[in-house]
Amino acid sequence: MKKIIAITAATLAIAGCSNMSNTEQRTLSGASIGAVAGGVGAAIFHGNPIWGAVGGAAVGAASGYVYDAYKKEQASEYNSGYNAGKNNKPANAPN
């Protein structure tokens, strides 16, 4: 019975992320990783794992969002250079 509940929960968690944008996925991934790292870190150092998870989730979500902005800027620069090369024009850095 416990296996069925665990499999159902995992399936729902995975299916729930299928329609998310890249920004949402990266932010949620950062929050999840941060929550686990914060909870484990707080437990190791004899703190309250709940507060460690909450703090880690906040930092992780912010980090995921910043990483998404970086990846979008990187893609914008790549596309600008690609289009300039395709059209035989000098590449201009995006603003």
Secondary structure, 3 states (H helix, E strand, C coil): CHHHHHHHHHHHHHHHCCCCCHHHHHHHHHHHHHHHHHHHHHHHCCCCHHHHHHHHHHHHHHHHHHHHHHHHHHHHHHHHHHHHHHCCCCCCCCC
